[in-house]
Amino acid sequence: MAAVLDRLPPHNDDAEKAVLGAMLIDENAVAVVLQRLRPDDFYSTVNKRVCEAILSLHAEGHHADLLTLKGELEKTGKLDESGGIDYIAALTHIVPSSANADYYAQIVQDCSLRRGLIQAASIAGSRAYDETSGPRLILEEIQQRLFSLSDTRRLFKYRRAEETIKTTFEYLSEVFNKGQFTGVPSGFEALDKLTSGFQKTEFTVIGARPSMGKTTLALNMAAHMSIELKIPAAFFSLEMSDRSLLLRLISSEARIDSNKFRSGFLTKKDFASMFQAADRINPAPLFFVDMPQMTILDIQAMSRMLRTQEKIEIIFIDYIGLISSDNPRQARFEFISDVSRSLKGLARELDIPVIALSQLSRELEKEKRSPNLADIRESGSIEQDADMVMFIDRDRELDKTQEQQEKDKGQKVKLIVAKNRNGPTGIVDLTYLKAFTRFVPYIADKS
């Protein structure tokens, strides 16, 4: 055990010197190295100080050579910390050219990543003994640290306009011909025309009173994305079990009255339709997360894992009001505000859309009117944090004639886009097929 503790952290001094040497003999190598490294990635303090000075000169528009670097380090009083003029002069003789700058930078980056893993493990060990912090909070801190390590810098390239114009026109032609959208399509063309789909980094809220179809609408969207478009989607259910959700999905896809699943009166034709629906659902990259008393820390941790392991591209959360608090003494208003900010932050961190469902105020039913932003329950911060807010508006008080019409043709429903930070607002008409737990695009009756 002592031998393990005495080991030096992973580093490669020769590679660090080679990176610095390449940047000193070729100004263009600085841009190459910056794709992978920052000063903190260097293990040696001496090399770290030299890198800081090179980047400082680069930021000011000056080329770093022996003289300019000496002057920069003298100005900041860090020449001695940087090994002195002899050490810096020797760096220019380490490599004959800058051709392999990216290769050396990758070696340094890999060593830095290994040190980060060791540090994270060490912090996890020491924090686990700290009884003043809850274990879930500690787990969240460590997961954030590990996720930041996995989020390595992306390599960038440049191209001449003539190299890009062909592929750009191919993209425009494809969009024009197929009606594609910049975001993840919801499956409802009228809604996607208004919003251009669900956008990366954006936090969307779908609000409605209980039993108005929030879960159904979200599940229909997730099914379209995963089954039809093969887009990996995660559905966090805090209200229903994964089996209940799957029964709804089978009812929707097979067009079987959901009441038959409860009564058991299923025909051979129903079973045939169910198996056909199952064949479509089975290969879909749709992931259900069914966990009682789920906290925001649980959601964040599972989302990061699904993003890393399953490459999910969109998240649905059903619903905000059922997320549990780790601190029972925190005011509900403050807690929901924290949840809202956390979900917005999660969308930005994972670079995917996050759609969360929310209950609306009881006053809505008493006043018998359409919902607005003020009706979002428990916290005004949801309205502020959300990039887009939409409401389901449908009439639940139907007379017998209307009930029969709903059973035959479905009920016309308004989906109100009340807030759209980066686009227009408006109303989209949908048809709700209650028996099949399904929303479909509305088609006006021309008879």
C-alpha positions in Angstrom: 0.0 0.0 0.0 2.9 2.4 0.8 4.4 1.7 -2.6 1.1 2.9 -4.2 1.0 6.0 -2.2 4.6 6.9 -3.0 4.1 6.7 -6.7 4.3 9.9 -8.7 1.2 11.2 -10.5 1.0 10.3 -14.2 3.1 12.8 -16.3 5.4 13.0 -19.2 8.0 15.7 -18.8 9.5 15.1 -22.3 6.1 15.5 -24.0 5.4 18.7 -22.0 8.8 20.2 -23.1 8.1 19.1 -26.7 4.8 20.9 -26.7 6.4 24.1 -25.4 9.2 23.8 -27.9 6.8 23.4 -30.8 4.9 26.5 -29.7 8.1 28.5 -29.5 9.4 27.6 -33.0 6.1 27.8 -34.8 3.3 30.3 -33.9 0.7 28.2 -35.7 1.4 25.4 -33.2 -0.2 27.5 -30.5 -3.7 27.1 -32.1 -3.1 23.3 -32.4 -2.1 22.9 -28.8 -5.0 25.1 -27.5 -7.4 22.5 -28.9 -6.3 20.1 -26.3 -4.4 21.8 -23.5 -4.6 24.6 -21.0 -1.7 25.6 -18.5 -3.3 23.5 -15.7 -2.9 20.4 -17.8 0.9 20.6 -17.3 2.3 18.6 -14.4 5.5 20.6 -14.0 5.0 24.0 -12.4 8.0 25.3 -14.5 6.3 24.1 -17.7 3.0 25.5 -16.6 4.5 29.0 -16.1 6.1 28.9 -19.6 2.8 27.9 -21.1 1.0 30.7 -19.3 3.5 33.3 -20.7 3.3 31.9 -24.3 -0.6 32.1 -24.2 -0.4 35.6 -22.7 1.8 36.8 -25.6 -0.4 35.0 -28.1 -3.5 36.8 -26.7 -1.9 40.1 -27.1 -1.0 39.3 -30.7 2.7 38.7 -30.2 4.8 35.8 -31.3 6.5 33.9 -28.4 10.2 33.5 -29.0 13.2 33.5 -26.6 13.4 37.3 -26.3 9.6 38.1 -26.0 9.1 35.2 -23.6 12.0 36.4 -21.4 10.5 39.9 -21.4 7.0 38.6 -20.5 8.3 36.5 -17.6 10.4 39.3 -16.3 7.4 41.6 -16.4 5.4 39.2 -14.3 8.3 38.3 -12.0 8.0 34.6 -12.9 11.3 34.1 -14.8 12.8 32.1 -12.0 9.6 30.0 -11.6 9.9 29.2 -15.3 13.4 27.6 -15.0 15.4 30.7 -16.1 16.6 31.7 -19.5 18.8 28.6 -20.0 15.8 26.3 -19.5 13.7 28.3 -21.9 16.5 28.3 -24.5 16.8 24.6 -24.3 13.1 24.1 -25.1 13.6 25.4 -28.7 16.1 22.5 -29.3 13.8 19.8 -28.0 12.0 19.2 -31.3 13.2 19.8 -34.9 9.8 21.0 -36.1 6.2 21.6 -34.9 4.8 18.8 -37.1 4.0 16.5 -34.2 2.7 19.2 -31.8 -0.8 17.6 -31.6 0.7 14.2 -30.9 2.7 15.5 -27.9 -0.3 17.6 -26.7 -2.4 14.4 -26.7 0.1 12.7 -24.4 0.1 15.6 -22.0 -3.7 15.7 -22.1 -4.0 11.9 -21.4 -1.7 12.3 -18.4 -3.7 15.3 -17.1 -6.9 13.2 -17.4 -5.3 10.4 -15.4 -4.3 12.8 -12.7 -7.9 14.2 -12.6 -9.3 10.7 -12.1 -6.9 10.1 -9.3 -7.8 13.4 -7.7 -11.5 12.6 -8.0 -11.1 9.3 -6.4 -9.1 10.9 -3.5 -11.7 13.6 -3.0 -14.5 10.9 -3.0 -12.7 9.0 -0.3 -12.1 12.0 2.0 -15.6 13.5 1.4 -17.3 10.2 2.2 -16.0 10.5 5.8 -17.5 14.0 6.1 -20.7 13.5 8.0 -21.7 17.2 7.7 -22.7 16.6 4.0 -25.3 14.1 2.8 -24.0 11.2 0.7 -26.2 12.1 -2.3 -24.7 15.6 -2.4 -21.2 14.2 -2.3 -22.2 11.8 -5.1 -23.4 14.7 -7.2 -20.2 16.6 -6.6 -18.1 13.6 -7.7 -20.3 12.9 -10.7 -20.0 16.5 -11.9 -16.2 16.3 -11.5 -16.1 13.0 -13.5 -18.4 14.3 -16.2 -16.3 17.4 -16.6 -13.3 15.2 -17.1 -15.1 13.2 -19.8 -16.0 16.4 -21.6 -12.7 16.7 -23.5 -12.0 19.7 -25.7 -13.3 19.3 -29.3 -10.9 19.5 -32.2 -11.8 22.2 -34.6 -10.9 22.6 -38.3 -11.2 25.3 -40.8 -12.4 25.0 -44.5 -12.5 27.3 -47.4 -16.0 28.4 -48.5 -15.7 26.5 -51.7 -15.2 23.3 -49.7 -18.4 23.9 -47.7 -20.8 25.4 -50.2 -21.6 22.0 -51.9 -22.6 20.3 -48.6 -24.4 23.4 -47.5 -26.7 23.4 -50.6 -27.2 19.7 -50.2 -28.4 20.3 -46.6 -30.7 23.2 -47.7 -32.1 21.0 -50.5 -32.8 18.2 -48.0 -34.5 20.5 -45.5 -36.6 22.0 -48.3 -37.7 18.7 -49.7 -38.3 16.9 -46.4 -39.4 19.7 -44.2 -36.8 19.0 -41.6 -36.3 21.2 -38.5 -33.2 22.4 -36.7 -34.3 20.8 -33.4 -35.7 17.4 -32.4 -39.1 17.0 -34.2 -42.1 16.5 -31.8 -44.1 14.5 -34.3 -46.6 17.3 -34.7 -45.8 19.2 -37.9 -47.8 22.3 -36.9 -46.0 22.6 -33.6 -42.6 22.0 -35.2 -43.3 24.8 -37.8 -43.9 27.1 -34.9 -40.9 26.0 -32.7 -38.5 24.4 -35.3 -38.4 21.4 -32.9 -36.9 21.0 -29.4 -33.6 22.8 -29.4 -30.3 21.7 -27.7 -29.6 23.3 -24.4 -33.2 24.5 -24.0 -35.5 23.8 -21.1 -39.2 23.3 -22.1 -42.2 23.1 -19.7 -45.5 21.4 -20.7 -48.2 22.5 -18.2 -51.8 21.3 -17.7 -54.3 20.4 -14.9 -54.4 16.7 -13.8 -55.9 14.2 -16.3 -55.6 16.6 -19.3 -53.0 14.5 -21.1 -49.6 15.8 -20.1 -48.0 12.4 -19.8 -49.8 11.2 -23.0 -48.5 14.1 -25.0 -44.9 13.7 -23.7 -45.0 9.9 -24.3 -46.3 10.4 -27.8 -43.5 12.8 -28.6 -40.8 10.5 -27.0 -42.3 7.5 -29.0 -42.2 9.4 -32.3 -38.6 10.4 -31.7 -37.3 7.0 -30.7 -39.5 4.7 -32.8 -39.9 6.7 -36.0 -36.7 8.8 -36.0 -34.4 6.4 -34.0 -33.4 9.3 -31.7 -32.4 8.1 -28.2 -34.8 9.5 -25.7 -35.1 9.2 -21.9 -38.4 9.3 -20.0 -38.2 9.9 -16.3 -41.5 8.9 -14.6 -42.1 10.0 -11.1 -45.9 9.2 -11.2 -46.3 6.0 -13.2 -44.4 2.7 -13.4 -42.5 1.8 -16.5 -45.1 -1.0 -17.1 -48.0 1.5 -17.0 -46.2 3.7 -19.5 -45.5 0.8 -21.8 -49.2 -0.2 -21.7 -50.1 3.3 -22.7 -47.5 3.2 -25.5 -48.8 -0.2 -26.8 -52.4 1.2 -26.7 -51.3 4.2 -28.6 -49.2 2.4 -31.2 -51.7 -0.5 -31.7 -54.8 1.7 -31.5 -56.4 -0.6 -28.9 -58.8 0.8 -26.3 -56.7 1.1 -23.1 -59.8 0.0 -21.0 -59.3 -3.5 -22.5 -56.0 -3.8 -20.7 -57.8 -3.4 -17.4 -60.8 -5.5 -18.2 -58.8 -8.2 -19.9 -61.4 -8.5 -22.8 -58.8 -8.7 -25.6 -59.5 -10.3 -28.9 -57.2 -12.3 -31.2 -57.1 -9.2 -33.5 -56.0 -7.1 -30.5 -53.2 -9.5 -29.7 -52.0 -9.4 -33.4 -52.0 -5.6 -33.3 -50.2 -5.7 -29.9 -47.4 -7.9 -31.3 -47.0 -5.6 -34.4 -46.7 -2.6 -32.1 -44.2 -4.5 -29.9 -42.1 -5.2 -32.9 -41.9 -1.5 -33.6 -41.3 -0.5 -30.0 -38.7 -3.2 -29.1 -35.7 -1.8 -31.1 -36.5 1.8 -30.2 -33.8 3.7 -28.2 -36.3 4.7 -25.6 -35.2 4.5 -21.9 -37.7 4.6 -19.0 -36.4 5.7 -15.6 -38.9 4.6 -12.9 -37.6 5.5 -9.4 -39.8 6.3 -6.4 -38.9 9.5 -4.4 -36.5 10.7 -7.1 -34.5 13.8 -6.2 -33.0 16.3 -8.6 -29.6 14.8 -7.8 -30.9 11.4 -8.9 -32.2 12.9 -12.2 -28.9 14.7 -12.8 -26.8 11.6 -12.1 -28.9 9.3 -14.2 -29.1 11.8 -17.1 -25.3 12.1 -17.2 -25.0 8.3 -17.3 -27.6 7.9 -20.1 -26.0 10.7 -22.0 -22.5 9.1 -21.8 -23.5 5.4 -22.2 -26.6 5.6 -24.4 -26.0 8.9 -26.2 -29.5 10.1 -25.4 -30.5 13.3 -27.3 -33.6 14.4 -25.3 -35.0 14.0 -21.8 -38.6 14.0 -20.6 -39.5 14.4 -16.9 -43.0 13.6 -15.6 -43.3 15.8 -13.5 -41.7 18.7 -11.6 -44.0 18.7 -8.7 -43.2 15.1 -7.7 -39.4 15.6 -7.5 -38.4 15.0 -3.9 -36.3 17.3 -1.7 -33.1 16.2 0.2 -33.8 19.1 2.6 -37.3 18.8 4.2 -36.8 22.2 6.0 -36.4 24.1 2.7 -39.4 26.1 1.6 -41.3 24.6 -1.2 -41.0 27.7 -3.3 -37.3 27.8 -2.9 -37.0 24.1 -3.7 -38.9 24.3 -6.9 -36.8 27.3 -7.9 -33.7 25.2 -7.4 -35.2 22.3 -9.4 -36.0 24.7 -12.2 -32.5 26.2 -12.4 -31.0 22.7 -12.1 -33.0 21.4 -15.1 -32.1 24.4 -17.2 -28.4 23.9 -16.2 -28.7 20.2 -17.0 -29.9 21.0 -20.6 -26.9 23.3 -21.1 -24.5 20.9 -19.5 -25.6 17.9 -21.6 -26.3 20.0 -24.7 -29.7 18.4 -25.3 -33.3 19.5 -24.8 -35.0 18.9 -21.5 -38.8 18.8 -21.4 -40.5 18.8 -18.0 -44.2 18.5 -17.2 -45.8 20.7 -14.6 -49.2 21.0 -12.9 -51.2 24.2 -13.2 -53.1 26.1 -10.6 -56.6 25.0 -9.4 -57.8 28.6 -10.1 -57.8 27.6 -13.8 -60.8 25.3 -13.4 -62.7 27.6 -11.1 -62.4 30.5 -13.5 -63.0 28.2 -16.6 -60.5 29.9 -18.8 -57.5 29.1 -20.9 -54.2 28.7 -19.0 -51.5 31.4 -19.0 -47.9 31.7 -17.5 -49.2 32.8 -14.2 -50.9 29.5 -13.7 -47.7 27.5 -13.3 -47.8 26.1 -9.8 -45.4 26.6 -6.9 -42.8 28.9 -8.4 -42.5 31.8 -10.8 -38.9 30.7 -11.5 -40.2 27.9 -13.8 -41.7 30.5 -16.1 -38.4 32.5 -15.9 -36.0 29.6 -16.5 -37.9 27.9 -19.2 -37.0 28.7 -22.8 -40.4 27.5 -24.0 -43.7 26.9 -22.1 -46.7 25.3 -23.6 -50.1 24.4 -22.2 -52.7 21.8 -23.0 -56.2 23.3 -23.1 -59.2 21.0 -23.5 -62.8 20.9 -22.2 -63.5 18.2 -19.7 -67.2 19.1 -19.2 -68.8 17.5 -22.3 -72.5 16.8 -22.9 -73.6 13.4 -24.1 -73.5 14.4 -27.8 -70.0 15.8 -27.4 -68.9 12.6 -25.6 -70.1 10.5 -28.5 -68.4 12.7 -31.0 -65.2 12.5 -28.9 -65.4 8.7 -28.9 -66.0 8.6 -32.7 -63.6 11.3 -33.9 -61.6 12.4 -30.9 -61.6 15.7 -29.1 -60.2 18.9 -30.5 -57.5 20.2 -28.1 -55.5 23.5 -28.1 -51.7 23.3 -27.4 -50.8 26.9 -26.5 -47.2 27.9 -26.9 -47.3 30.7 -24.4 -43.5 31.4 -24.3 -40.9 30.8 -26.9 -37.7 32.7 -26.1 -36.2 32.2 -29.5 -39.2 32.1 -31.7 -42.9 32.9 -32.1 -45.8 31.9 -29.8 -49.2 30.7 -31.0 -51.8 27.9 -30.8 -51.6 24.5 -32.3 -54.7 22.4 -32.7 -54.4 18.7 -31.9 -56.9 15.8 -31.7 -57.0 13.8 -28.4 -58.0 10.1 -28.8 -58.7 9.3 -25.2 -59.4 5.6 -25.8 -56.0 5.1 -27.4 -54.2 7.5 -25.0 -52.9 9.3 -28.1 -52.6 12.8 -29.5 -52.7 13.2 -33.3 -52.6 16.2 -35.6 -55.9 18.0 -36.0 -57.7 17.7 -39.3 -60.7 20.1 -39.8 -64.0 18.4 -40.5 -64.9 19.5 -44.1 -68.3 17.7 -44.2 
